[in-house]
Amino acid sequence: MAIVRAQSQVFESIKGVHFLMRDANTRKTLACLITREALTERGSIHEPPLDPMQVFTAYRDEIERVADDCWERGEVDDGGIIRLTGAQFPKRPAEEPSR
């Protein structure tokens, strides 16, 4: 039961970057959030450091794969949001983003 990108638009808030995914089977839209802390930690490995939105853009494919993994494991908060933290999105990238 994979989830896929629902739309290209994202929303940045004080909490982090909000984005939408869609269950490929049920077509249900799923709200996702990657925390500002997770993005800031990953951004700090770059010189100069990247801001949270730059990190999201650079690593979006990886972030969406992590969201899919969380969905598969049933890791959804009480509000129905797939919430990604530094634990799911570690400081060290899985692979370098293509530029």
N, C-alpha and C positions, 0 to 999 in steps of 0.2 A: 504494500500500500504506500507507494511513493508520493511525495508531495513535490510540486513544481512551482516556479515563480508565477505568481498571480498577476503582477504588474511591475512595471519598471520603476514607478514612482516610489519614493521612500519619504519618511518624515523623521526629522531629527528633533529630539527634545532633550531636556535636562537629564532624562533617564537613559538615553541612548538613541539608537536608530531603530525605528519601527518599519517593518516591511510585511508584505502579505505573500503567503504561499497558498497553494490550492491542492487539495487531495485529488490526485489524478483519477481516482475511481469514483468518488462520490461528488466531485466538483465543489465540495465545501471549501470556503475561504477560511484560512487560518491566520490569525494575527500573530506576528513574531516580533520579538524585541531582542537586540543584542545590547548589553549594557555599555554605557559610556566608559566604565572602568576597563572592561574587556578590550574595547577598541583602543583606549589610551595606552594600555599595556603593550598591545601589539604594535601600535604606532611608535612606541619608544625605541624599537629595535632599528629604526631607520635613522639615517643622518641626512638632513635634519629630520626630527620627528614628524610624523604625519598626524594631522588632526583626525578626530573620529570619523568624519564623513569621507576623508581620503582613504582611511583604512577600510571602511565599508566598501567603497568603490573598488579598491585594489583587490580585496579578498572576498568579494561577494559570492563567487562560486563556492568557495570553501565554507563560508558562513551558511549558505543555503544547504550544503551537504550536511553540516552539523545540525541544522534545524530539522532536516529529514531524519537524521539518526535519532534525535530527541523524540520526534513524532512516533517513530517506529517503536521506541521504548516506552511510550505513553507518558513522557515527561512534559506535561502541560500543567500550568499553575491553576489555582482555583478560579481565576478569571478566564480560563480557556486560552491563555497566551503561552506560546512556546518562547521561553525566556532563556537566552544564552548568556552565560557568564564567562569569566576568565577560566573557570574549570573546564568548560566545554570548548573554549576557543583560546588555547594557551598562547603565551607570549611568543613562543617559537612557531613560525608558520609550518604547515605541513609541506608546503612547496612554495617557491617564489612565484608571485603573480606575474602574468605576462603583461608587458607594457606596450 
